[in-house]
């Protein structure tokens, strides 16, 4: 059975929000830049609280930022 992680669109959203840096997003949501990096790389699934804070930073719903399971998005 394969492991299904929570995926996200954070990198794309940062780019679309005036090319926000990882550090700027981290400062907005109260985590380290390394946490944002780990989220973007799919190495870390956020707590529910952090997911809400990130979605709020982009003025989006959680479902617009995060997804569960397989998703067709190009990886860089």
Residue pairs with C-beta under 8 A, 6 or more apart in sequence:
4 68
4 69
4 70
5 42
5 45
6 45
6 46
6 51
6 66
6 67
6 68
7 42
7 66
7 67
7 68
7 69
7 71
7 73
8 39
8 40
8 42
8 54
8 65
8 66
8 67
9 64
9 65
9 66
9 67
9 73
10 25
10 36
10 39
10 40
10 54
10 65
11 40
11 76
12 73
13 58
13 60
13 65
14 20
14 21
14 22
14 25
17 58
22 33
22 36
22 37
22 40
23 33
23 36
25 36
25 54
25 57
26 32
26 33
26 35
26 36
28 53
28 57
29 50
29 53
29 54
29 57
30 53
31 50
35 44
35 50
38 44
39 46
39 54
46 54
46 66
51 62
51 65
51 66
52 62
54 65
55 61
55 62
55 64
55 65
55 66
58 64
58 65
